């Protein structure tokens, strides 16, 4: 009788432990790829112009036009910029931050920015919002590009002159890259760290002139110390698309 009781106890413990193991595995399944889906490492290794199949999570939407959507996306291993992905207006509304999608398209590069083009997608079960990764210390390193398209932060940077106004006075930002734009266009501004200066952008399709970040950049003064968050976009070098600007603490 004691032997039977002990056996039942062992079986109960085994079932309990199996349940714990299964539960732990389930919590990790959000990082596992479906059959035929690339890992981030496989995506990075894929040749340009080759077909890629990924699973990723929407982090922000840049624009929708003519049944095409441009989306910033990321998983726990890396990030993907989805350019002009086929998408109905109805489906675009479903692409809320955190939404998991399976994307099939082609890996491409434009002026240094690696992206997925000519893509289609399907919505899957799952949700993930990436925390901002502090890449301030990587700004002058060759490793920075390995974080391309991620949601990142920069801290303790100094606002520098972006150009001059019509009177020849230094200004902290420009409408469009050469100052030829107007309110509502992209904002370009310069920030420095350790003697190096970088050009950051508020992409108007992502954050228009009604957003806090757009107006925060318009209120900057040369010499201000600021912290920022945004997506590590690339154009002829690092050109982050900034979504938040606050005074450095």
Buried (B, 14 or more C-beta within 10 A) or exposed (E): EEEEEEEEEEEEEEEEEEEEEEEEEEEEEBEEBEEEBBBBEEBBEBEEEEEBBBBBBBBBBBBBEEEBBBBBBBBEEBBBBBBBBEBEEEBBEEBEBEBBBBBBBBBBEEEBBBBBBEBEBEEEEBEBEBEBBEBBEBBEEEEBBEBBBBBBBBBEBBBBBBBEEEEEEEBBBBBBBEBEBEEEBBBBBBBEBEEEEBBBBBBBEBBEBEBEBBBBBBEBEBEBEBBBBBBBBBBEEBBBBBBBBEEEE
